[in-house]
Structure formats: C-alpha cells, structure tokens
C-alpha cells in the first residue's frame, strides 16, 4: 500500500481562485496586530 506524507484538501475546489478572499481575511485578522498588511500576491 502506498503511503503519503502530505495531503492537500481543497474544500471548495477553488484553491487558486480565492486568493483575493484569503488576502482580505488575513488582513482583517491582522487589524490591530503588529503585522503589515498583505498588498501584493
């Protein structure tokens, strides 16, 4: 039986298409913290 070290599960099927949403979420979570806003992906 083949074993795997890592499995990436793309829940919604748009791993590459939801980058803008993920950046917005990270920036929202970073508000008020000492992190720089993500501006370029």
mmCIF entry with sequence, helices, sheets and N, C-alpha, C, O atoms, coordinates in Angstrom:
data_MODEL
# 
_entry.id   MODEL 
# 
_entity.id                         1 
_entity.type                       polymer 
_entity.pdbx_number_of_molecules   1 
# 
_entity_poly.entity_id                      1 
_entity_poly.type                           'polypeptide(L)' 
_entity_poly.nstd_linkage                   no 
_entity_poly.nstd_monomer                   no 
_entity_poly.pdbx_seq_one_letter_code       
;(UNK)(UNK)(UNK)(UNK)(UNK)(UNK)(UNK)(UNK)(UNK)(UNK)(UNK)(UNK)(UNK)(UNK)(UNK)(UNK)
(UNK)(UNK)(UNK)(UNK)(UNK)(UNK)(UNK)(UNK)(UNK)(UNK)(UNK)(UNK)(UNK)(UNK)(UNK)(UNK)
(UNK)(UNK)(UNK)(UNK)(UNK)(UNK)(UNK)(UNK)(UNK)
;
_entity_poly.pdbx_seq_one_letter_code_can   XXXXXXXXXXXXXXXXXXXXXXXXXXXXXXXXXXXXXXXXX 
_entity_poly.pdbx_strand_id                 A 
# 
loop_
_entity_poly_seq.entity_id 
_entity_poly_seq.num 
_entity_poly_seq.mon_id 
_entity_poly_seq.hetero 
1 1  UNK n 
1 2  UNK n 
1 3  UNK n 
1 4  UNK n 
1 5  UNK n 
1 6  UNK n 
1 7  UNK n 
1 8  UNK n 
1 9  UNK n 
1 10 UNK n 
1 11 UNK n 
1 12 UNK n 
1 13 UNK n 
1 14 UNK n 
1 15 UNK n 
1 16 UNK n 
1 17 UNK n 
1 18 UNK n 
1 19 UNK n 
1 20 UNK n 
1 21 UNK n 
1 22 UNK n 
1 23 UNK n 
1 24 UNK n 
1 25 UNK n 
1 26 UNK n 
1 27 UNK n 
1 28 UNK n 
1 29 UNK n 
1 30 UNK n 
1 31 UNK n 
1 32 UNK n 
1 33 UNK n 
1 34 UNK n 
1 35 UNK n 
1 36 UNK n 
1 37 UNK n 
1 38 UNK n 
1 39 UNK n 
1 40 UNK n 
1 41 UNK n 
# 
_struct_asym.id          A 
_struct_asym.entity_id   1 
# 
_struct_conf.conf_type_id            HELX_P 
_struct_conf.id                      HELX_P1 
_struct_conf.pdbx_PDB_helix_id       AA1 
_struct_conf.beg_label_comp_id       UNK 
_struct_conf.beg_label_asym_id       A 
_struct_conf.beg_label_seq_id        19 
_struct_conf.pdbx_beg_PDB_ins_code   ? 
_struct_conf.end_label_comp_id       UNK 
_struct_conf.end_label_asym_id       A 
_struct_conf.end_label_seq_id        30 
_struct_conf.pdbx_end_PDB_ins_code   ? 
_struct_conf.beg_auth_comp_id        UNK 
_struct_conf.beg_auth_asym_id        A 
_struct_conf.beg_auth_seq_id         19 
_struct_conf.end_auth_comp_id        UNK 
_struct_conf.end_auth_asym_id        A 
_struct_conf.end_auth_seq_id         30 
_struct_conf.pdbx_PDB_helix_class    1 
_struct_conf.details                 ? 
_struct_conf.pdbx_PDB_helix_length   12 
# 
_struct_conf_type.id          HELX_P 
_struct_conf_type.criteria    ? 
_struct_conf_type.reference   ? 
# 
loop_
_atom_site.group_PDB 
_atom_site.id 
_atom_site.type_symbol 
_atom_site.label_atom_id 
_atom_site.label_alt_id 
_atom_site.label_comp_id 
_atom_site.label_asym_id 
_atom_site.label_entity_id 
_atom_site.label_seq_id 
_atom_site.pdbx_PDB_ins_code 
_atom_site.Cartn_x 
_atom_site.Cartn_y 
_atom_site.Cartn_z 
_atom_site.occupancy 
_atom_site.B_iso_or_equiv 
_atom_site.pdbx_formal_charge 
_atom_site.auth_seq_id 
_atom_site.auth_comp_id 
_atom_site.auth_asym_id 
_atom_site.auth_atom_id 
_atom_site.pdbx_PDB_model_num 
ATOM 1   N N  . UNK A 1 1  ? 0.838   -1.180 0.000  1.00 0.00 ? 1  UNK A N  1 
ATOM 2   C CA . UNK A 1 1  ? 0.000   0.000  0.000  1.00 0.00 ? 1  UNK A CA 1 
ATOM 3   C C  . UNK A 1 1  ? 0.882   1.242  0.000  1.00 0.00 ? 1  UNK A C  1 
ATOM 4   O O  . UNK A 1 1  ? 1.851   1.322  0.755  1.00 0.00 ? 1  UNK A O  1 
ATOM 5   N N  . UNK A 1 2  ? 0.544   2.206  -0.848 1.00 0.00 ? 2  UNK A N  1 
ATOM 6   C CA . UNK A 1 2  ? 1.317   3.438  -0.957 1.00 0.00 ? 2  UNK A CA 1 
ATOM 7   C C  . UNK A 1 2  ? 1.004   4.354  0.220  1.00 0.00 ? 2  UNK A C  1 
ATOM 8   O O  . UNK A 1 2  ? -0.159  4.510  0.593  1.00 0.00 ? 2  UNK A O  1 
ATOM 9   N N  . UNK A 1 3  ? 2.023   4.957  0.803  1.00 0.00 ? 3  UNK A N  1 
ATOM 10  C CA . UNK A 1 3  ? 1.822   5.908  1.901  1.00 0.00 ? 3  UNK A CA 1 
ATOM 11  C C  . UNK A 1 3  ? 2.104   7.316  1.399  1.00 0.00 ? 3  UNK A C  1 
ATOM 12  O O  . UNK A 1 3  ? 2.919   7.512  0.497  1.00 0.00 ? 3  UNK A O  1 
ATOM 13  N N  . UNK A 1 4  ? 1.427   8.291  1.989  1.00 0.00 ? 4  UNK A N  1 
ATOM 14  C CA . UNK A 1 4  ? 1.580   9.685  1.619  1.00 0.00 ? 4  UNK A CA 1 
ATOM 15  C C  . UNK A 1 4  ? 2.081   10.474 2.811  1.00 0.00 ? 4  UNK A C  1 
ATOM 16  O O  . UNK A 1 4  ? 1.682   10.232 3.950  1.00 0.00 ? 4  UNK A O  1 
ATOM 17  N N  . UNK A 1 5  ? 2.962   11.421 2.532  1.00 0.00 ? 5  UNK A N  1 
ATOM 18  C CA . UNK A 1 5  ? 3.489   12.262 3.597  1.00 0.00 ? 5  UNK A CA 1 
ATOM 19  C C  . UNK A 1 5  ? 2.581   13.472 3.837  1.00 0.00 ? 5  UNK A C  1 
ATOM 20  O O  . UNK A 1 5  ? 2.396   13.891 4.979  1.00 0.00 ? 5  UNK A O  1 
ATOM 21  N N  . UNK A 1 6  ? 2.013   14.035 2.760  1.00 0.00 ? 6  UNK A N  1 
ATOM 22  C CA . UNK A 1 6  ? 1.154   15.207 2.873  1.00 0.00 ? 6  UNK A CA 1 
ATOM 23  C C  . UNK A 1 6  ? -0.066  15.030 1.975  1.00 0.00 ? 6  UNK A C  1 
ATOM 24  O O  . UNK A 1 6  ? 0.018   14.441 0.898  1.00 0.00 ? 6  UNK A O  1 
ATOM 25  N N  . UNK A 1 7  ? -1.191  15.546 2.435  1.00 0.00 ? 7  UNK A N  1 
ATOM 26  C CA . UNK A 1 7  ? -2.407  15.575 1.632  1.00 0.00 ? 7  UNK A CA 1 
ATOM 27  C C  . UNK A 1 7  ? -2.941  16.997 1.692  1.00 0.00 ? 7  UNK A C  1 
ATOM 28  O O  . UNK A 1 7  ? -3.111  17.554 2.776  1.00 0.00 ? 7  UNK A O  1 
ATOM 29  N N  . UNK A 1 8  ? -3.206  17.583 0.533  1.00 0.00 ? 8  UNK A N  1 
ATOM 30  C CA . UNK A 1 8  ? -3.789  18.925 0.471  1.00 0.00 ? 8  UNK A CA 1 
ATOM 31  C C  . UNK A 1 8  ? -5.224  18.758 0.022  1.00 0.00 ? 8  UNK A C  1 
ATOM 32  O O  . UNK A 1 8  ? -5.492  18.214 -1.049 1.00 0.00 ? 8  UNK A O  1 
ATOM 33  N N  . UNK A 1 9  ? -6.146  19.231 0.847  1.00 0.00 ? 9  UNK A N  1 
ATOM 34  C CA . UNK A 1 9  ? -7.563  19.102 0.537  1.00 0.00 ? 9  UNK A CA 1 
ATOM 35  C C  . UNK A 1 9  ? -8.108  20.479 0.183  1.00 0.00 ? 9  UNK A C  1 
ATOM 36  O O  . UNK A 1 9  ? -8.062  21.399 0.999  1.00 0.00 ? 9  UNK A O  1 
ATOM 37  N N  . UNK A 1 10 ? -8.614  20.614 -1.008 1.00 0.00 ? 10 UNK A N  1 
ATOM 38  C CA . UNK A 1 10 ? -9.201  21.870 -1.469 1.00 0.00 ? 10 UNK A CA 1 
ATOM 39  C C  . UNK A 1 10 ? -10.702 21.780 -1.257 1.00 0.00 ? 10 UNK A C  1 
ATOM 40  O O  . UNK A 1 10 ? -11.424 21.240 -2.095 1.00 0.00 ? 10 UNK A O  1 
ATOM 41  N N  . UNK A 1 11 ? -11.169 22.311 -0.132 1.00 0.00 ? 11 UNK A N  1 
ATOM 42  C CA . UNK A 1 11 ? -12.565 22.149 0.276  1.00 0.00 ? 11 UNK A CA 1 
ATOM 43  C C  . UNK A 1 11 ? -13.559 22.652 -0.752 1.00 0.00 ? 11 UNK A C  1 
ATOM 44  O O  . UNK A 1 11 ? -14.537 21.968 -1.054 1.00 0.00 ? 11 UNK A O  1 
ATOM 45  N N  . UNK A 1 12 ? -13.323 23.833 -1.292 1.00 0.00 ? 12 UNK A N  1 
ATOM 46  C CA . UNK A 1 12 ? -14.327 24.415 -2.181 1.00 0.00 ? 12 UNK A CA 1 
ATOM 47  C C  . UNK A 1 12 ? -13.971 24.308 -3.663 1.00 0.00 ? 12 UNK A C  1 
ATOM 48  O O  . UNK A 1 12 ? -14.718 24.800 -4.508 1.00 0.00 ? 12 UNK A O  1 
ATOM 49  N N  . UNK A 1 13 ? -12.864 23.687 -3.988 1.00 0.00 ? 13 UNK A N  1 
ATOM 50  C CA . UNK A 1 13 ? -12.500 23.482 -5.385 1.00 0.00 ? 13 UNK A CA 1 
ATOM 51  C C  . UNK A 1 13 ? -11.950 24.705 -6.080 1.00 0.00 ? 13 UNK A C  1 
ATOM 52  O O  . UNK A 1 13 ? -11.837 24.716 -7.306 1.00 0.00 ? 13 UNK A O  1 
ATOM 53  N N  . UNK A 1 14 ? -11.602 25.745 -5.322 1.00 0.00 ? 14 UNK A N  1 
ATOM 54  C CA . UNK A 1 14 ? -11.089 26.974 -5.932 1.00 0.00 ? 14 UNK A CA 1 
ATOM 55  C C  . UNK A 1 14 ? -9.816  27.426 -5.242 1.00 0.00 ? 14 UNK A C  1 
ATOM 56  O O  . UNK A 1 14 ? -9.675  28.605 -4.919 1.00 0.00 ? 14 UNK A O  1 
ATOM 57  N N  . UNK A 1 15 ? -8.914  26.536 -5.017 1.00 0.00 ? 15 UNK A N  1 
ATOM 58  C CA . UNK A 1 15 ? -7.689  26.847 -4.287 1.00 0.00 ? 15 UNK A CA 1 
ATOM 59  C C  . UNK A 1 15 ? -6.971  28.060 -4.877 1.00 0.00 ? 15 UNK A C  1 
ATOM 60  O O  . UNK A 1 15 ? -6.483  28.902 -4.122 1.00 0.00 ? 15 UNK A O  1 
ATOM 61  N N  . UNK A 1 16 ? -6.895  28.169 -6.173 1.00 0.00 ? 16 UNK A N  1 
ATOM 62  C CA . UNK A 1 16 ? -6.207  29.297 -6.798 1.00 0.00 ? 16 UNK A CA 1 
ATOM 63  C C  . UNK A 1 16 ? -7.135  30.478 -7.076 1.00 0.00 ? 16 UNK A C  1 
ATOM 64  O O  . UNK A 1 16 ? -6.657  31.595 -7.270 1.00 0.00 ? 16 UNK A O  1 
ATOM 65  N N  . UNK A 1 17 ? -8.436  30.260 -7.102 1.00 0.00 ? 17 UNK A N  1 
ATOM 66  C CA . UNK A 1 17 ? -9.366  31.316 -7.453 1.00 0.00 ? 17 UNK A CA 1 
ATOM 67  C C  . UNK A 1 17 ? -9.808  32.171 -6.269 1.00 0.00 ? 17 UNK A C  1 
ATOM 68  O O  . UNK A 1 17 ? -10.415 33.222 -6.477 1.00 0.00 ? 17 UNK A O  1 
ATOM 69  N N  . UNK A 1 18 ? -9.526  31.759 -5.045 1.00 0.00 ? 18 UNK A N  1 
ATOM 70  C CA . UNK A 1 18 ? -10.000 32.531 -3.896 1.00 0.00 ? 18 UNK A CA 1 
ATOM 71  C C  . UNK A 1 18 ? -8.866  33.268 -3.176 1.00 0.00 ? 18 UNK A C  1 
ATOM 72  O O  . UNK A 1 18 ? -8.946  33.523 -1.974 1.00 0.00 ? 18 UNK A O  1 
ATOM 73  N N  . UNK A 1 19 ? -7.824  33.604 -3.914 1.00 0.00 ? 19 UNK A N  1 
ATOM 74  C CA . UNK A 1 19 ? -6.681  34.293 -3.322 1.00 0.00 ? 19 UNK A CA 1 
ATOM 75  C C  . UNK A 1 19 ? -7.090  35.646 -2.753 1.00 0.00 ? 19 UNK A C  1 
ATOM 76  O O  . UNK A 1 19 ? -6.686  35.997 -1.645 1.00 0.00 ? 19 UNK A O  1 
ATOM 77  N N  . UNK A 1 20 ? -7.884  36.409 -3.499 1.00 0.00 ? 20 UNK A N  1 
ATOM 78  C CA . UNK A 1 20 ? -8.301  37.737 -3.013 1.00 0.00 ? 20 UNK A CA 1 
ATOM 79  C C  . UNK A 1 20 ? -9.066  37.633 -1.694 1.00 0.00 ? 20 UNK A C  1 
ATOM 80  O O  . UNK A 1 20 ? -8.864  38.445 -0.792 1.00 0.00 ? 20 UNK A O  1 
ATOM 81  N N  . UNK A 1 21 ? -9.930  36.650 -1.585 1.00 0.00 ? 21 UNK A N  1 
ATOM 82  C CA . UNK A 1 21 ? -10.681 36.447 -0.351 1.00 0.00 ? 21 UNK A CA 1 
ATOM 83  C C  . UNK A 1 21 ? -9.742  36.099 0.801  1.00 0.00 ? 21 UNK A C  1 
ATOM 84  O O  . UNK A 1 21 ? -9.883  36.631 1.902  1.00 0.00 ? 21 UNK A O  1 
ATOM 85  N N  . UNK A 1 22 ? -8.797  35.217 0.551  1.00 0.00 ? 22 UNK A N  1 
ATOM 86  C CA . UNK A 1 22 ? -7.846  34.817 1.604  1.00 0.00 ? 22 UNK A CA 1 
ATOM 87  C C  . UNK A 1 22 ? -6.998  35.990 2.059  1.00 0.00 ? 22 UNK A C  1 
ATOM 88  O O  . UNK A 1 22 ? -6.735  36.133 3.253  1.00 0.00 ? 22 UNK A O  1 
ATOM 89  N N  . UNK A 1 23 ? -6.563  36.834 1.126  1.00 0.00 ? 23 UNK A N  1 
ATOM 90  C CA . UNK A 1 23 ? -5.783  38.024 1.487  1.00 0.00 ? 23 UNK A CA 1 
ATOM 91  C C  . UNK A 1 23 ? -6.631  38.960 2.340  1.00 0.00 ? 23 UNK A C  1 
ATOM 92  O O  . UNK A 1 23 ? -6.146  39.505 3.332  1.00 0.00 ? 23 UNK A O  1 
ATOM 93  N N  . UNK A 1 24 ? -7.881  39.150 1.966  1.00 0.00 ? 24 UNK A N  1 
ATOM 94  C CA . UNK A 1 24 ? -8.775  40.012 2.750  1.00 0.00 ? 24 UNK A CA 1 
ATOM 95  C C  . UNK A 1 24 ? -8.967  39.461 4.155  1.00 0.00 ? 24 UNK A C  1 
ATOM 96  O O  . UNK A 1 24 ? -8.990  40.227 5.119  1.00 0.00 ? 24 UNK A O  1 
ATOM 97  N N  . UNK A 1 25 ? -9.105  38.161 4.284  1.00 0.00 ? 25 UNK A N  1 
ATOM 98  C CA . UNK A 1 25 ? -9.285  37.541 5.601  1.00 0.00 ? 25 UNK A CA 1 
ATOM 99  C C  . UNK A 1 25 ? -8.043  37.726 6.456  1.00 0.00 ? 25 UNK A C  1 
ATOM 100 O O  . UNK A 1 25 ? -8.142  38.078 7.632  1.00 0.00 ? 25 UNK A O  1 
ATOM 101 N N  . UNK A 1 26 ? -6.869  37.487 5.868  1.00 0.00 ? 26 UNK A N  1 
ATOM 102 C CA . UNK A 1 26 ? -5.615  37.661 6.615  1.00 0.00 ? 26 UNK A CA 1 
ATOM 103 C C  . UNK A 1 26 ? -5.469  39.106 7.065  1.00 0.00 ? 26 UNK A C  1 
ATOM 104 O O  . UNK A 1 26 ? -5.099  39.365 8.210  1.00 0.00 ? 26 UNK A O  1 
ATOM 105 N N  . UNK A 1 27 ? -5.756  40.047 6.175  1.00 0.00 ? 27 UNK A N  1 
ATOM 106 C CA . UNK A 1 27 ? -5.646  41.457 6.546  1.00 0.00 ? 27 UNK A CA 1 
ATOM 107 C C  . UNK A 1 27 ? -6.648  41.828 7.628  1.00 0.00 ? 27 UNK A C  1 
ATOM 108 O O  . UNK A 1 27 ? -6.333  42.606 8.529  1.00 0.00 ? 27 UNK A O  1 
ATOM 109 N N  . UNK A 1 28 ? -7.836  41.283 7.546  1.00 0.00 ? 28 UNK A N  1 
ATOM 110 C CA . UNK A 1 28 ? -8.852  41.548 8.568  1.00 0.00 ? 28 UNK A CA 1 
ATOM 111 C C  . UNK A 1 28 ? -8.400  41.004 9.920  1.00 0.00 ? 28 UNK A C  1 
ATOM 112 O O  . UNK A 1 28 ? -8.538  41.684 10.936 1.00 0.00 ? 28 UNK A O  1 
ATOM 113 N N  . UNK A 1 29 ? -7.869  39.805 9.942  1.00 0.00 ? 29 UNK A N  1 
ATOM 114 C CA . UNK A 1 29 ? -7.407  39.208 11.193 1.00 0.00 ? 29 UNK A CA 1 
ATOM 115 C C  . UNK A 1 29 ? -6.188  39.930 11.755 1.00 0.00 ? 29 UNK A C  1 
ATOM 116 O O  . UNK A 1 29 ? -5.952  39.915 12.963 1.00 0.00 ? 29 UNK A O  1 
ATOM 117 N N  . UNK A 1 30 ? -5.414  40.564 10.873 1.00 0.00 ? 30 UNK A N  1 
ATOM 118 C CA . UNK A 1 30 ? -4.205  41.261 11.300 1.00 0.00 ? 30 UNK A CA 1 
ATOM 119 C C  . UNK A 1 30 ? -4.481  42.660 11.821 1.00 0.00 ? 30 UNK A C  1 
ATOM 120 O O  . UNK A 1 30 ? -3.598  43.285 12.409 1.00 0.00 ? 30 UNK A O  1 
ATOM 121 N N  . UNK A 1 31 ? -5.693  43.163 11.616 1.00 0.00 ? 31 UNK A N  1 
ATOM 122 C CA . UNK A 1 31 ? -6.042  44.508 12.069 1.00 0.00 ? 31 UNK A CA 1 
ATOM 123 C C  . UNK A 1 31 ? -5.835  44.607 13.578 1.00 0.00 ? 31 UNK A C  1 
ATOM 124 O O  . UNK A 1 31 ? -6.329  43.781 14.346 1.00 0.00 ? 31 UNK A O  1 
ATOM 125 N N  . UNK A 1 32 ? -5.102  45.625 13.978 1.00 0.00 ? 32 UNK A N  1 
ATOM 126 C CA . UNK A 1 32 ? -4.844  45.829 15.399 1.00 0.00 ? 32 UNK A CA 1 
ATOM 127 C C  . UNK A 1 32 ? -3.634  45.052 15.915 1.00 0.00 ? 32 UNK A C  1 
ATOM 128 O O  . UNK A 1 32 ? -3.242  45.210 17.071 1.00 0.00 ? 32 UNK A O  1 
ATOM 129 N N  . UNK A 1 33 ? -3.059  44.235 15.085 1.00 0.00 ? 33 UNK A N  1 
ATOM 130 C CA . UNK A 1 33 ? -1.867  43.479 15.460 1.00 0.00 ? 33 UNK A CA 1 
ATOM 131 C C  . UNK A 1 33 ? -0.641  44.206 14.896 1.00 0.00 ? 33 UNK A C  1 
ATOM 132 O O  . UNK A 1 33 ? -0.779  45.199 14.182 1.00 0.00 ? 33 UNK A O  1 
ATOM 133 N N  . UNK A 1 34 ? 0.534   43.718 15.212 1.00 0.00 ? 34 UNK A N  1 
ATOM 134 C CA . UNK A 1 34 ? 1.761   44.344 14.730 1.00 0.00 ? 34 UNK A CA 1 
ATOM 135 C C  . UNK A 1 34 ? 2.247   43.677 13.445 1.00 0.00 ? 34 UNK A C  1 
ATOM 136 O O  . UNK A 1 34 ? 3.439   43.414 13.287 1.00 0.00 ? 34 UNK A O  1 
ATOM 137 N N  . UNK A 1 35 ? 1.329   43.410 12.544 1.00 0.00 ? 35 UNK A N  1 
ATOM 138 C CA . UNK A 1 35 ? 1.671   42.793 11.269 1.00 0.00 ? 35 UNK A CA 1 
ATOM 139 C C  . UNK A 1 35 ? 1.419   43.784 10.143 1.00 0.00 ? 35 UNK A C  1 
ATOM 140 O O  . UNK A 1 35 ? 0.529   44.629 10.233 1.00 0.00 ? 35 UNK A O  1 
ATOM 141 N N  . UNK A 1 36 ? 2.201   43.674 9.097  1.00 0.00 ? 36 UNK A N  1 
ATOM 142 C CA . UNK A 1 36 ? 1.979   44.508 7.919  1.00 0.00 ? 36 UNK A CA 1 
ATOM 143 C C  . UNK A 1 36 ? 0.848   43.922 7.104  1.00 0.00 ? 36 UNK A C  1 
ATOM 144 O O  . UNK A 1 36 ? 0.659   42.706 7.075  1.00 0.00 ? 36 UNK A O  1 
ATOM 145 N N  . UNK A 1 37 ? 0.100   44.778 6.445  1.00 0.00 ? 37 UNK A N  1 
ATOM 146 C CA . UNK A 1 37 ? -0.978  44.339 5.587  1.00 0.00 ? 37 UNK A CA 1 
ATOM 147 C C  . UNK A 1 37 ? -0.399  43.678 4.334  1.00 0.00 ? 37 UNK A C  1 
ATOM 148 O O  . UNK A 1 37 ? 0.608   44.139 3.797  1.00 0.00 ? 37 UNK A O  1 
ATOM 149 N N  . UNK A 1 38 ? -1.022  42.623 3.882  1.00 0.00 ? 38 UNK A N  1 
ATOM 150 C CA . UNK A 1 38 ? -0.620  41.962 2.646  1.00 0.00 ? 38 UNK A CA 1 
ATOM 151 C C  . UNK A 1 38 ? -1.193  42.783 1.507  1.00 0.00 ? 38 UNK A C  1 
ATOM 152 O O  . UNK A 1 38 ? -2.401  43.013 1.453  1.00 0.00 ? 38 UNK A O  1 
ATOM 153 N N  . UNK A 1 39 ? -0.333  43.229 0.592  1.00 0.00 ? 39 UNK A N  1 
ATOM 154 C CA . UNK A 1 39 ? -0.795  44.089 -0.502 1.00 0.00 ? 39 UNK A CA 1 
ATOM 155 C C  . UNK A 1 39 ? -0.520  43.497 -1.871 1.00 0.00 ? 39 UNK A C  1 
ATOM 156 O O  . UNK A 1 39 ? -1.150  43.912 -2.843 1.00 0.00 ? 39 UNK A O  1 
ATOM 157 N N  . UNK A 1 40 ? 0.390   42.549 -1.989 1.00 0.00 ? 40 UNK A N  1 
ATOM 158 C CA . UNK A 1 40 ? 0.759   42.009 -3.293 1.00 0.00 ? 40 UNK A CA 1 
ATOM 159 C C  . UNK A 1 40 ? 0.868   40.500 -3.203 1.00 0.00 ? 40 UNK A C  1 
ATOM 160 O O  . UNK A 1 40 ? 1.600   39.971 -2.366 1.00 0.00 ? 40 UNK A O  1 
ATOM 161 N N  . UNK A 1 41 ? 0.148   39.816 -4.057 1.00 0.00 ? 41 UNK A N  1 
ATOM 162 C CA . UNK A 1 41 ? 0.208   38.353 -4.079 1.00 0.00 ? 41 UNK A CA 1 
ATOM 163 C C  . UNK A 1 41 ? 0.611   37.857 -5.434 1.00 0.00 ? 41 UNK A C  1 
ATOM 164 O O  . UNK A 1 41 ? 0.715   36.649 -5.643 1.00 0.00 ? 41 UNK A O  1 
# 
